[in-house]
Amino acid sequence: MQSDSYDDINADNPPRLSDSGSQIGVDLIIPQTHLDGLPAANRIQVKTAIEGSTT
């Protein structure tokens, strides 16, 4: 049985905008306070370079 590509999303393999997905007819709205309240173990952080930045 083939595993769903979402089964292996984690800090080492975060989701990407280019991943295939399904569009649904509603928006998902999550309050920022809820996201801020997540423990560090439940957060996926992706370090990306900002064009023109030297840090």
C-alpha positions as a printed NumPy array, in Angstrom:
array([[  0.   ,   0.   ,   0.   ],
       [  1.364,   3.409,  -0.974],
       [  1.659,   5.936,   1.843],
       [ -0.02 ,   9.31 ,   1.536],
       [  2.525,  12.103,   0.968],
       [  1.099,  13.896,   4.009],
       [  1.993,  11.009,   6.333],
       [  5.658,  11.939,   6.325],
       [  5.361,  15.71 ,   6.898],
       [  7.641,  16.723,   9.751],
       [ 10.337,  19.259,  10.623],
       [ 12.811,  17.564,   8.248],
       [ 10.234,  17.272,   5.453],
       [  7.857,  20.287,   5.694],
       [  5.021,  20.845,   3.226],
       [  5.863,  22.987,   0.201],
       [  3.68 ,  25.234,  -1.929],
       [  4.612,  23.111,  -4.934],
       [  3.171,  19.93 ,  -3.329],
       [  0.075,  18.583,  -5.009],
       [ -3.085,  18.928,  -3.005],
       [ -6.834,  19.224,  -3.134],
       [ -8.616,  22.533,  -3.338],
       [-11.755,  22.753,  -1.266],
       [-14.527,  25.331,  -1.29 ],
       [-13.799,  26.921,   2.089],
       [-10.979,  28.948,   3.589],
       [ -9.128,  27.638,   6.618],
       [ -8.754,  30.37 ,   9.193],
       [ -6.614,  29.642,  12.25 ],
       [ -6.234,  32.446,  14.787],
       [ -2.618,  33.598,  15.228],
       [ -3.011,  33.238,  19.014],
       [ -3.725,  29.532,  18.53 ],
       [ -0.597,  29.089,  16.411],
       [  1.476,  31.095,  18.886],
       [  0.265,  28.827,  21.696],
       [  1.552,  25.631,  20.082],
       [  4.464,  23.991,  21.872],
       [  7.804,  24.141,  20.04 ],
       [  7.641,  20.382,  19.418],
       [  4.505,  20.904,  17.288],
       [  5.91 ,  23.684,  15.109],
       [  7.595,  23.247,  11.752],
       [ 10.191,  25.936,  11.135],
       [ 11.625,  26.414,   7.684],
       [ 14.651,  28.625,   7.347],
       [ 14.553,  30.468,   4.05 ],
       [ 16.933,  33.076,   2.721],
       [ 15.421,  36.471,   1.987],
       [ 16.669,  37.985,  -1.243],
       [ 19.138,  40.78 ,  -0.526],
       [ 19.631,  39.769,   3.123],
       [ 23.106,  39.052,   4.444],
       [ 21.973,  37.223,   7.599]])
